[in-house]
Amino acid sequence: MIKKTFLFLCIFSSIFFISCGTKKDNTEVKFKINNNENFDLENFVIFLSEDISIKTDSTTVEANSSKNISLNMEFAAKKDGSYTIEYVANGTSVSESRGYYTNGAPLENEISITIENNSLSWE
């Protein structure tokens, strides 16, 4: 009887620790930035609304070009929130929050952002 109880506890503990592990499976989201404007987007950065320390490196997206940017969310707090996109276009600062993540993990693996006619679209 003790052996069966011990075996049950070992199996249950293993299943519990595997299913409740601290490592998230989906920790990265890839953004494709499409700049359809005739000017560069400078200081382009994406960060989490609930943790501004989780962000991409600042970069420039040249006029009429595309750029791929990855955001690593491995150390994001297990909260819900949105992505904030900031950049400077023709000397004007732009900041918009879009999208959604939950429990500190992205819902999508890839997101396409298009900047055109002074507006931002999200796919």
GINOR-V459756 format. One record per residue. N is the residue number from 1. RES is the residue in one small letter. NEAR is the number of other ideal C-beta (glycine too) atoms within 12 Angstrom. Layout:
BEGIN
n = {N N}
res = {RES RES}
near = {NEAR NEAR}
END
This chain:
BEGIN
n = {1 2 3 4 5 6 7 8 9 10 11 12 13 14 15 16 17 18 19 20 21 22 23 24 25 26 27 28 29 30 31 32 33 34 35 36 37 38 39 40 41 42 43 44 45 46 47 48 49 50 51 52 53 54 55 56 57 58 59 60 61 62 63 64 65 66 67 68 69 70 71 72 73 74 75 76 77 78 79 80 81 82 83 84 85 86 87 88 89 90 91 92 93 94 95 96 97 98 99 100 101 102 103 104 105 106 107 108 109 110 111 112 113 114 115 116 117 118 119 120 121 122 123}
res = {m i k k t f l f l c i f s s i f f i s c g t k k d n t e v k f k i n n n e n f d l e n f v i f l s e d i s i k t d s t t v e a n s s k n i s l n m e f a a k k d g s y t i e y v a n g t s v s e s r g y y t n g a p l e n e i s i t i e n n s l s w e}
near = {7 8 9 10 11 12 13 14 14 14 14 14 14 14 13 12 13 12 12 11 11 13 14 22 15 22 23 25 34 23 37 24 37 26 30 23 26 16 23 23 40 23 23 33 29 44 31 35 26 23 23 19 13 30 27 32 15 17 25 21 35 20 20 17 21 19 27 21 33 24 36 25 36 22 19 31 21 19 18 20 27 24 37 27 36 27 34 22 30 16 12 15 16 25 22 22 21 25 30 21 36 21 19 28 29 33 19 24 19 21 31 23 37 24 36 19 12 18 15 34 19 24 15}
END
